[in-house]
Amino acid sequence: MLNYPFFLILFVIIPLIVGFILFIGIVRLKQSNNQSYFPTFQRIGFLIFFLALIAIIYTTPWDNYLVASEVWSYDPDKILGIIIGYVPFEEYMFFILQTFLIGLTFILIYRQFSGKISKSKESVMKMGLKNLLVILPVLSIWVISLVTFFSQIESLNYLNLILLWALPPISVQLLFGADILWEMKIPVSLTIGLGTIYFAITDAIAIQDGIWEISPFQTINILLGGILPIEEFTFFLVTNVLITFGLSLLISQRSYERITGIQNWIKTRL
């Protein structure tokens, strides 16, 4: 039977160590080949750390609310017993470790495609209008979630909380760089897909072993494989989207060119 610390070691820390070893070898190989389109070791490490910091800051209040509302609960015999707010210490570590593991996974996949990524020549304004159209469906889903949340439909509570929390930053990412993400669609989609499937499987194992429990009253009771609530699959989908989108935009040189273009556009109108 697993406990939460052993779960982290087995399913997150060990894969992270393996990924880190591969990561070091790949970055050194790229640098030795003078392939400048691949980010440096120091830059990648800093950017993933930056994303992990954002993840812990943004997720902590939301996660505490979920536990306080009894959407999530933990077996006290399977955690260290260090509680910060309402959330066990292991959960905070999971935020950080997931960010690093998905970030390294993206880099390992991106390495295979980084020299083949195309670049659009359209203007900042034109791409901004296209990106605005992309986020309209996302914002529509967010509005629907907001309405149903305040309608107090208990079975939709967990799903609504996930969407209300995740869709605003995803919308910002898409508004800024949906076109950039599209150019990187293969490494982006592979990272999100593989990461979501992996964490869905490990989450089902943790639920099966009773490390944590999801309220049956605050979910719609659609269980994947008879174990995993569809909301949990959605949770890992959106968190992996946030991490992968964020790192993709941060390592893209076009993002920094876009920021400069936006600054210049603003200056011309002041």
Phi and psi restraints in degrees (value plus and minus 20) as a CYANA .aco file:
   2 LEU   PHI    -102.2   -62.2
   2 LEU   PSI     131.5   171.5
   3 ASN   PHI    -136.7   -96.7
   3 ASN   PSI     153.9   193.9
   4 TYR   PHI     -85.1   -45.1
   4 TYR   PSI     -65.2   -25.2
   5 PRO   PHI     -79.1   -39.1
   5 PRO   PSI     -63.1   -23.1
   6 PHE   PHI     -87.9   -47.9
   6 PHE   PSI     -54.7   -14.7
   7 PHE   PHI     -77.6   -37.6
   7 PHE   PSI     -65.8   -25.8
   8 LEU   PHI     -83.0   -43.0
   8 LEU   PSI     -62.4   -22.4
   9 ILE   PHI     -83.5   -43.5
   9 ILE   PSI     -68.8   -28.8
  10 LEU   PHI     -90.8   -50.8
  10 LEU   PSI     -64.8   -24.8
  11 PHE   PHI    -122.7   -82.7
  11 PHE   PSI     -31.9     8.1
  12 VAL   PHI    -144.7  -104.7
  12 VAL   PSI     -71.0   -31.0
  13 ILE   PHI     -89.8   -49.8
  13 ILE   PSI     -65.6   -25.6
  14 ILE   PHI     -83.1   -43.1
  14 ILE   PSI     -68.6   -28.6
  15 PRO   PHI     -79.5   -39.5
  15 PRO   PSI     -53.3   -13.3
  16 LEU   PHI     -86.6   -46.6
  16 LEU   PSI     -60.6   -20.6
  17 ILE   PHI     -83.5   -43.5
  17 ILE   PSI     -64.7   -24.7
  18 VAL   PHI     -80.5   -40.5
  18 VAL   PSI     -66.4   -26.4
  19 GLY   PHI     -81.6   -41.6
  19 GLY   PSI     -57.8   -17.8
  20 PHE   PHI     -86.5   -46.5
  20 PHE   PSI     -59.9   -19.9
  21 ILE   PHI     -82.8   -42.8
  21 ILE   PSI     -65.5   -25.5
  22 LEU   PHI     -83.5   -43.5
  22 LEU   PSI     -60.1   -20.1
  23 PHE   PHI     -79.0   -39.0
  23 PHE   PSI     -67.0   -27.0
  24 ILE   PHI     -82.0   -42.0
  24 ILE   PSI     -64.1   -24.1
  25 GLY   PHI     -83.9   -43.9
  25 GLY   PSI     -60.4   -20.4
  26 ILE   PHI     -89.5   -49.5
  26 ILE   PSI     -64.3   -24.3
  27 VAL   PHI     -82.8   -42.8
  27 VAL   PSI     -62.4   -22.4
  28 ARG   PHI     -84.0   -44.0
  28 ARG   PSI     -59.7   -19.7
  29 LEU   PHI     -81.6   -41.6
  29 LEU   PSI     -65.4   -25.4
  30 LYS   PHI     -83.9   -43.9
  30 LYS   PSI     -62.7   -22.7
  31 GLN   PHI     -86.1   -46.1
  31 GLN   PSI     -57.6   -17.6
  32 SER   PHI     -88.3   -48.3
  32 SER   PSI     -45.3    -5.3
  33 ASN   PHI    -109.8   -69.8
  33 ASN   PSI     -19.2    20.8
  34 ASN   PHI      37.8    77.8
  34 ASN   PSI      20.3    60.3
  35 GLN   PHI    -113.2   -73.2
  35 GLN   PSI      73.9   113.9
  36 SER   PHI     -89.0   -49.0
  36 SER   PSI     -38.4     1.6
  37 TYR   PHI     -90.9   -50.9
  37 TYR   PSI     -33.5     6.5
  38 PHE   PHI    -112.4   -72.4
  38 PHE   PSI     111.4   151.4
  39 PRO   PHI     -82.0   -42.0
  39 PRO   PSI     133.8   173.8
  40 THR   PHI     -93.5   -53.5
  40 THR   PSI     140.5   180.5
  41 PHE   PHI     -75.5   -35.5
  41 PHE   PSI     -68.7   -28.7
  42 GLN   PHI     -84.1   -44.1
  42 GLN   PSI     -60.2   -20.2
  43 ARG   PHI     -87.0   -47.0
  43 ARG   PSI     -63.5   -23.5
  44 ILE   PHI     -82.3   -42.3
  44 ILE   PSI     -66.5   -26.5
  45 GLY   PHI     -79.5   -39.5
  45 GLY   PSI     -64.1   -24.1
  46 PHE   PHI     -84.1   -44.1
  46 PHE   PSI     -62.8   -22.8
  47 LEU   PHI     -87.9   -47.9
  47 LEU   PSI     -59.2   -19.2
  48 ILE   PHI     -87.7   -47.7
  48 ILE   PSI     -60.2   -20.2
  49 PHE   PHI     -80.8   -40.8
  49 PHE   PSI     -61.5   -21.5
  50 PHE   PHI     -80.9   -40.9
  50 PHE   PSI     -63.4   -23.4
  51 LEU   PHI     -85.3   -45.3
  51 LEU   PSI     -58.6   -18.6
  52 ALA   PHI     -83.6   -43.6
  52 ALA   PSI     -59.0   -19.0
  53 LEU   PHI     -84.0   -44.0
  53 LEU   PSI     -64.4   -24.4
  54 ILE   PHI     -82.2   -42.2
  54 ILE   PSI     -60.9   -20.9
  55 ALA   PHI     -80.5   -40.5
  55 ALA   PSI     -64.7   -24.7
  56 ILE   PHI     -88.8   -48.8
  56 ILE   PSI     -57.3   -17.3
  57 ILE   PHI     -90.1   -50.1
  57 ILE   PSI     -64.8   -24.8
  58 TYR   PHI     -95.6   -55.6
  58 TYR   PSI     -53.2   -13.2
  59 THR   PHI    -106.5   -66.5
  59 THR   PSI     -47.5    -7.5
  60 THR   PHI     -76.4   -36.4
  60 THR   PSI     -71.9   -31.9
  61 PRO   PHI     -81.6   -41.6
  61 PRO   PSI     -61.3   -21.3
  62 TRP   PHI     -83.5   -43.5
  62 TRP   PSI     -65.8   -25.8
  63 ASP   PHI     -85.1   -45.1
  63 ASP   PSI     -60.5   -20.5
  64 ASN   PHI     -82.0   -42.0
  64 ASN   PSI     -58.6   -18.6
  65 TYR   PHI     -84.3   -44.3
  65 TYR   PSI     -61.4   -21.4
  66 LEU   PHI     -81.0   -41.0
  66 LEU   PSI     -64.9   -24.9
  67 VAL   PHI     -89.7   -49.7
  67 VAL   PSI     -62.0   -22.0
  68 ALA   PHI     -82.7   -42.7
  68 ALA   PSI     -51.4   -11.4
  69 SER   PHI    -107.0   -67.0
  69 SER   PSI     -17.9    22.1
  70 GLU   PHI      43.6    83.6
  70 GLU   PSI       7.7    47.7
  71 VAL   PHI     -91.4   -51.4
  71 VAL   PSI     -64.4   -24.4
  72 TRP   PHI    -130.2   -90.2
  72 TRP   PSI     129.6   169.6
  73 SER   PHI    -167.0  -127.0
  73 SER   PSI     137.5   177.5
  74 TYR   PHI    -145.9  -105.9
  74 TYR   PSI     122.8   162.8
  75 ASP   PHI     -91.2   -51.2
  75 ASP   PSI      96.5   136.5
  76 PRO   PHI     -81.5   -41.5
  76 PRO   PSI     -40.1    -0.1
  77 ASP   PHI    -102.7   -62.7
  77 ASP   PSI     -27.0    13.0
  78 LYS   PHI    -137.3   -97.3
  78 LYS   PSI      -3.9    36.1
  79 ILE   PHI    -148.4  -108.4
  79 ILE   PSI     146.5   186.5
  80 LEU   PHI     -89.7   -49.7
  80 LEU   PSI     -42.1    -2.1
  81 GLY   PHI      73.4   113.4
  81 GLY   PSI     -15.2    24.8
  82 ILE   PHI    -110.3   -70.3
  82 ILE   PSI      88.0   128.0
  83 ILE   PHI    -129.5   -89.5
  83 ILE   PSI     105.7   145.7
  84 ILE   PHI    -133.7   -93.7
  84 ILE   PSI      90.5   130.5
  85 GLY   PHI      53.4    93.4
  85 GLY   PSI    -135.8   -95.8
  86 TYR   PHI    -130.2   -90.2
  86 TYR   PSI     -23.7    16.3
  87 VAL   PHI    -130.0   -90.0
  87 VAL   PSI     115.3   155.3
  88 PRO   PHI     -86.6   -46.6
  88 PRO   PSI     133.5   173.5
  89 PHE   PHI     -74.9   -34.9
  89 PHE   PSI     -58.8   -18.8
  90 GLU   PHI     -79.5   -39.5
  90 GLU   PSI     -52.1   -12.1
  91 GLU   PHI     -87.2   -47.2
  91 GLU   PSI     -59.9   -19.9
  92 TYR   PHI     -83.3   -43.3
  92 TYR   PSI     -60.3   -20.3
  93 MET   PHI     -83.9   -43.9
  93 MET   PSI     -55.2   -15.2
  94 PHE   PHI     -83.0   -43.0
  94 PHE   PSI     -61.9   -21.9
  95 PHE   PHI     -73.2   -33.2
  95 PHE   PSI     -68.5   -28.5
  96 ILE   PHI     -88.0   -48.0
  96 ILE   PSI     -68.1   -28.1
  97 LEU   PHI     -86.6   -46.6
  97 LEU   PSI     -57.9   -17.9
  98 GLN   PHI     -81.4   -41.4
  98 GLN   PSI     -62.1   -22.1
  99 THR   PHI     -80.4   -40.4
  99 THR   PSI     -64.4   -24.4
 100 PHE   PHI     -87.1   -47.1
 100 PHE   PSI     -61.7   -21.7
 101 LEU   PHI     -87.2   -47.2
 101 LEU   PSI     -65.1   -25.1
 102 ILE   PHI     -88.6   -48.6
 102 ILE   PSI     -57.7   -17.7
 103 GLY   PHI     -81.3   -41.3
 103 GLY   PSI     -65.6   -25.6
 104 LEU   PHI     -87.6   -47.6
 104 LEU   PSI     -56.5   -16.5
 105 THR   PHI     -80.7   -40.7
 105 THR   PSI     -63.4   -23.4
 106 PHE   PHI     -81.6   -41.6
 106 PHE   PSI     -64.1   -24.1
 107 ILE   PHI     -82.3   -42.3
 107 ILE   PSI     -61.6   -21.6
 108 LEU   PHI     -83.6   -43.6
 108 LEU   PSI     -57.7   -17.7
 109 ILE   PHI     -96.5   -56.5
 109 ILE   PSI     -62.7   -22.7
 110 TYR   PHI     -77.7   -37.7
 110 TYR   PSI     -54.0   -14.0
 111 ARG   PHI     -75.7   -35.7
 111 ARG   PSI     -52.9   -12.9
 112 GLN   PHI     -96.1   -56.1
 112 GLN   PSI     -38.6     1.4
 113 PHE   PHI    -143.5  -103.5
 113 PHE   PSI     -22.9    17.1
 114 SER   PHI     -83.0   -43.0
 114 SER   PSI     -46.2    -6.2
 115 GLY   PHI    -106.8   -66.8
 115 GLY   PSI     -23.6    16.4
 116 LYS   PHI    -134.5   -94.5
 116 LYS   PSI     -12.5    27.5
 117 ILE   PHI    -101.2   -61.2
 117 ILE   PSI     108.5   148.5
 118 SER   PHI    -101.5   -61.5
 118 SER   PSI     146.2   186.2
 119 LYS   PHI    -153.4  -113.4
 119 LYS   PSI     111.3   151.3
 120 SER   PHI    -101.4   -61.4
 120 SER   PSI     129.1   169.1
 121 LYS   PHI    -127.6   -87.6
 121 LYS   PSI     -10.9    29.1
 122 GLU   PHI     -92.7   -52.7
 122 GLU   PSI     138.2   178.2
 123 SER   PHI     -91.0   -51.0
 123 SER   PSI     141.3   181.3
 124 VAL   PHI     -79.6   -39.6
 124 VAL   PSI     -64.3   -24.3
 125 MET   PHI     -84.5   -44.5
 125 MET   PSI     -63.9   -23.9
 126 LYS   PHI     -84.5   -44.5
 126 LYS   PSI     -63.4   -23.4
 127 MET   PHI     -88.1   -48.1
 127 MET   PSI     -54.5   -14.5
 128 GLY   PHI     -81.5   -41.5
 128 GLY   PSI     -61.0   -21.0
 129 LEU   PHI     -86.8   -46.8
 129 LEU   PSI     -60.2   -20.2
 130 LYS   PHI     -84.2   -44.2
 130 LYS   PSI     -62.7   -22.7
 131 ASN   PHI     -85.5   -45.5
 131 ASN   PSI     -53.1   -13.1
 132 LEU   PHI     -82.6   -42.6
 132 LEU   PSI     -59.8   -19.8
 133 LEU   PHI     -85.1   -45.1
 133 LEU   PSI     -54.2   -14.2
 134 VAL   PHI     -84.1   -44.1
 134 VAL   PSI     -57.9   -17.9
 135 ILE   PHI    -104.0   -64.0
 135 ILE   PSI     -29.1    10.9
 136 LEU   PHI     -78.9   -38.9
 136 LEU   PSI     -64.7   -24.7
 137 PRO   PHI     -82.4   -42.4
 137 PRO   PSI     -56.4   -16.4
 138 VAL   PHI     -83.8   -43.8
 138 VAL   PSI     -64.9   -24.9
 139 LEU   PHI     -86.4   -46.4
 139 LEU   PSI     -53.5   -13.5
 140 SER   PHI     -83.7   -43.7
 140 SER   PSI     -62.6   -22.6
 141 ILE   PHI     -83.4   -43.4
 141 ILE   PSI     -59.5   -19.5
 142 TRP   PHI     -82.7   -42.7
 142 TRP   PSI     -62.9   -22.9
 143 VAL   PHI     -83.5   -43.5
 143 VAL   PSI     -63.5   -23.5
 144 ILE   PHI     -80.8   -40.8
 144 ILE   PSI     -62.1   -22.1
 145 SER   PHI     -83.7   -43.7
 145 SER   PSI     -59.1   -19.1
 146 LEU   PHI     -83.4   -43.4
 146 LEU   PSI     -63.9   -23.9
 147 VAL   PHI     -84.1   -44.1
 147 VAL   PSI     -66.9   -26.9
 148 THR   PHI     -89.9   -49.9
 148 THR   PSI     -48.4    -8.4
 149 PHE   PHI     -85.0   -45.0
 149 PHE   PSI     -66.8   -26.8
 150 PHE   PHI     -95.7   -55.7
 150 PHE   PSI     -33.2     6.8
 151 SER   PHI     -98.8   -58.8
 151 SER   PSI     -26.7    13.3
 152 GLN   PHI      37.2    77.2
 152 GLN   PSI      27.6    67.6
 153 ILE   PHI    -104.7   -64.7
 153 ILE   PSI      83.3   123.3
 154 GLU   PHI     -79.1   -39.1
 154 GLU   PSI     -59.8   -19.8
 155 SER   PHI     -87.2   -47.2
 155 SER   PSI     -37.4     2.6
 156 LEU   PHI    -119.6   -79.6
 156 LEU   PSI     -16.3    23.7
 157 ASN   PHI     -80.5   -40.5
 157 ASN   PSI     -70.6   -30.6
 158 TYR   PHI     -84.1   -44.1
 158 TYR   PSI     -65.0   -25.0
 159 LEU   PHI     -81.4   -41.4
 159 LEU   PSI     -63.7   -23.7
 160 ASN   PHI     -82.6   -42.6
 160 ASN   PSI     -61.5   -21.5
 161 LEU   PHI     -84.2   -44.2
 161 LEU   PSI     -56.6   -16.6
 162 ILE   PHI     -83.5   -43.5
 162 ILE   PSI     -70.2   -30.2
 163 LEU   PHI     -88.5   -48.5
 163 LEU   PSI     -59.4   -19.4
 164 LEU   PHI     -85.4   -45.4
 164 LEU   PSI     -52.6   -12.6
 165 TRP   PHI     -99.8   -59.8
 165 TRP   PSI     -60.9   -20.9
 166 ALA   PHI    -109.4   -69.4
 166 ALA   PSI     -54.8   -14.8
 167 LEU   PHI     -89.2   -49.2
 167 LEU   PSI     -54.1   -14.1
 168 PRO   PHI     -78.6   -38.6
 168 PRO   PSI     -71.1   -31.1
 169 PRO   PHI     -86.9   -46.9
 169 PRO   PSI     -52.5   -12.5
 170 ILE   PHI     -83.7   -43.7
 170 ILE   PSI     -59.3   -19.3
 171 SER   PHI     -82.3   -42.3
 171 SER   PSI     -61.2   -21.2
 172 VAL   PHI     -83.1   -43.1
 172 VAL   PSI     -63.7   -23.7
 173 GLN   PHI     -80.7   -40.7
 173 GLN   PSI     -63.4   -23.4
 174 LEU   PHI     -89.4   -49.4
 174 LEU   PSI     -59.5   -19.5
 175 LEU   PHI     -81.9   -41.9
 175 LEU   PSI     -61.3   -21.3
 176 PHE   PHI     -92.3   -52.3
 176 PHE   PSI     -61.7   -21.7
 177 GLY   PHI    -169.1  -129.1
 177 GLY   PSI      19.1    59.1
 178 ALA   PHI     -78.0   -38.0
 178 ALA   PSI     -57.6   -17.6
 179 ASP   PHI     -87.8   -47.8
 179 ASP   PSI     -57.0   -17.0
 180 ILE   PHI     -86.1   -46.1
 180 ILE   PSI     -62.8   -22.8
 181 LEU   PHI     -84.3   -44.3
 181 LEU   PSI     -55.5   -15.5
 182 TRP   PHI     -85.5   -45.5
 182 TRP   PSI     -58.4   -18.4
 183 GLU   PHI     -83.0   -43.0
 183 GLU   PSI     -46.3    -6.3
 184 MET   PHI    -125.4   -85.4
 184 MET   PSI       6.4    46.4
 185 LYS   PHI     -80.6   -40.6
 185 LYS   PSI     -53.1   -13.1
 186 ILE   PHI     -89.7   -49.7
 186 ILE   PSI     -76.2   -36.2
 187 PRO   PHI     -82.7   -42.7
 187 PRO   PSI     -54.9   -14.9
 188 VAL   PHI     -84.4   -44.4
 188 VAL   PSI     -70.5   -30.5
 189 SER   PHI     -88.1   -48.1
 189 SER   PSI     -58.1   -18.1
 190 LEU   PHI     -84.3   -44.3
 190 LEU   PSI     -62.7   -22.7
 191 THR   PHI     -82.9   -42.9
 191 THR   PSI     -67.4   -27.4
 192 ILE   PHI     -83.0   -43.0
 192 ILE   PSI     -65.7   -25.7
 193 GLY   PHI     -83.8   -43.8
 193 GLY   PSI     -71.4   -31.4
 194 LEU   PHI     -85.0   -45.0
 194 LEU   PSI     -61.7   -21.7
 195 GLY   PHI     -84.6   -44.6
 195 GLY   PSI     -60.3   -20.3
 196 THR   PHI     -87.5   -47.5
 196 THR   PSI     -64.1   -24.1
 197 ILE   PHI     -82.9   -42.9
 197 ILE   PSI     -63.7   -23.7
 198 TYR   PHI     -81.5   -41.5
 198 TYR   PSI     -70.9   -30.9
 199 PHE   PHI     -91.6   -51.6
 199 PHE   PSI     -47.5    -7.5
 200 ALA   PHI     -84.3   -44.3
 200 ALA   PSI     -62.6   -22.6
 201 ILE   PHI     -85.3   -45.3
 201 ILE   PSI     -67.1   -27.1
 202 THR   PHI     -87.1   -47.1
 202 THR   PSI     -54.3   -14.3
 203 ASP   PHI     -83.3   -43.3
 203 ASP   PSI     -62.2   -22.2
 204 ALA   PHI     -81.5   -41.5
 204 ALA   PSI     -58.4   -18.4
 205 ILE   PHI     -83.0   -43.0
 205 ILE   PSI     -64.0   -24.0
 206 ALA   PHI     -84.3   -44.3
 206 ALA   PSI     -60.7   -20.7
 207 ILE   PHI     -86.4   -46.4
 207 ILE   PSI     -62.8   -22.8
 208 GLN   PHI     -80.2   -40.2
 208 GLN   PSI     -57.1   -17.1
 209 ASP   PHI    -106.8   -66.8
 209 ASP   PSI     -21.1    18.9
 210 GLY   PHI      58.3    98.3
 210 GLY   PSI      -0.8    39.2
 211 ILE   PHI     -85.0   -45.0
 211 ILE   PSI     -65.7   -25.7
 212 TRP   PHI    -157.0  -117.0
 212 TRP   PSI     143.9   183.9
 213 GLU   PHI    -154.9  -114.9
 213 GLU   PSI     122.7   162.7
 214 ILE   PHI    -126.8   -86.8
 214 ILE   PSI     111.5   151.5
 215 SER   PHI     -79.2   -39.2
 215 SER   PSI     103.9   143.9
 216 PRO   PHI     -92.3   -52.3
 216 PRO   PSI     -37.6     2.4
 217 PHE   PHI    -103.9   -63.9
 217 PHE   PSI     -42.9    -2.9
 218 GLN   PHI    -126.3   -86.3
 218 GLN   PSI      -2.5    37.5
 219 THR   PHI    -150.4  -110.4
 219 THR   PSI     145.8   185.8
 220 ILE   PHI    -109.1   -69.1
 220 ILE   PSI     -15.3    24.7
 221 ASN   PHI      39.4    79.4
 221 ASN   PSI      17.2    57.2
 222 ILE   PHI    -118.5   -78.5
 222 ILE   PSI      92.3   132.3
 223 LEU   PHI    -129.0   -89.0
 223 LEU   PSI      99.3   139.3
 224 LEU   PHI     -96.4   -56.4
 224 LEU   PSI     107.4   147.4
 225 GLY   PHI      45.9    85.9
 225 GLY   PSI      -3.7    36.3
 226 GLY   PHI      55.1    95.1
 226 GLY   PSI     -14.9    25.1
 227 ILE   PHI    -148.2  -108.2
 227 ILE   PSI     -70.0   -30.0
 228 LEU   PHI    -109.7   -69.7
 228 LEU   PSI      97.2   137.2
 229 PRO   PHI     -79.9   -39.9
 229 PRO   PSI     121.7   161.7
 230 ILE   PHI     -78.8   -38.8
 230 ILE   PSI     -47.9    -7.9
 231 GLU   PHI     -84.7   -44.7
 231 GLU   PSI     -56.8   -16.8
 232 GLU   PHI     -86.6   -46.6
 232 GLU   PSI     -60.4   -20.4
 233 PHE   PHI     -80.9   -40.9
 233 PHE   PSI     -62.7   -22.7
 234 THR   PHI     -82.3   -42.3
 234 THR   PSI     -60.5   -20.5
 235 PHE   PHI     -79.0   -39.0
 235 PHE   PSI     -67.7   -27.7
 236 PHE   PHI     -91.5   -51.5
 236 PHE   PSI     -50.4   -10.4
 237 LEU   PHI     -81.4   -41.4
 237 LEU   PSI     -71.3   -31.3
 238 VAL   PHI     -91.5   -51.5
 238 VAL   PSI     -54.3   -14.3
 239 THR   PHI     -88.4   -48.4
 239 THR   PSI     -58.2   -18.2
 240 ASN   PHI     -89.8   -49.8
 240 ASN   PSI     -52.7   -12.7
 241 VAL   PHI     -82.2   -42.2
 241 VAL   PSI     -67.8   -27.8
 242 LEU   PHI     -79.0   -39.0
 242 LEU   PSI     -66.1   -26.1
 243 ILE   PHI     -86.5   -46.5
 243 ILE   PSI     -67.8   -27.8
 244 THR   PHI     -88.4   -48.4
 244 THR   PSI     -64.7   -24.7
 245 PHE   PHI     -78.9   -38.9
 245 PHE   PSI     -66.2   -26.2
 246 GLY   PHI     -80.5   -40.5
 246 GLY   PSI     -67.8   -27.8
 247 LEU   PHI     -88.8   -48.8
 247 LEU   PSI     -57.5   -17.5
 248 SER   PHI     -79.0   -39.0
 248 SER   PSI     -65.6   -25.6
 249 LEU   PHI     -90.1   -50.1
 249 LEU   PSI     -54.0   -14.0
 250 LEU   PHI     -92.0   -52.0
 250 LEU   PSI     -50.6   -10.6
 251 ILE   PHI    -110.9   -70.9
 251 ILE   PSI     -29.0    11.0
 252 SER   PHI    -101.2   -61.2
 252 SER   PSI     106.2   146.2
 253 GLN   PHI     -83.1   -43.1
 253 GLN   PSI     -49.7    -9.7
 254 ARG   PHI     -83.5   -43.5
 254 ARG   PSI     -48.8    -8.8
 255 SER   PHI     -81.6   -41.6
 255 SER   PSI     -63.1   -23.1
 256 TYR   PHI     -92.5   -52.5
 256 TYR   PSI     -54.6   -14.6
 257 GLU   PHI     -84.3   -44.3
 257 GLU   PSI     -57.2   -17.2
 258 ARG   PHI     -87.4   -47.4
 258 ARG   PSI     -61.1   -21.1
 259 ILE   PHI     -80.1   -40.1
 259 ILE   PSI     -63.3   -23.3
 260 THR   PHI     -82.6   -42.6
 260 THR   PSI     -62.3   -22.3
 261 GLY   PHI     -82.6   -42.6
 261 GLY   PSI     -59.5   -19.5
 262 ILE   PHI     -86.3   -46.3
 262 ILE   PSI     -62.0   -22.0
 263 GLN   PHI     -81.8   -41.8
 263 GLN   PSI     -62.7   -22.7
 264 ASN   PHI     -85.6   -45.6
 264 ASN   PSI     -59.2   -19.2
 265 TRP   PHI     -83.0   -43.0
 265 TRP   PSI     -61.1   -21.1
 266 ILE   PHI     -85.0   -45.0
 266 ILE   PSI     -62.5   -22.5
 267 LYS   PHI     -82.2   -42.2
 267 LYS   PSI     -56.9   -16.9
 268 THR   PHI     -89.3   -49.3
 268 THR   PSI     -35.4     4.6
 269 ARG   PHI    -129.1   -89.1
 269 ARG   PSI     -13.9    26.1
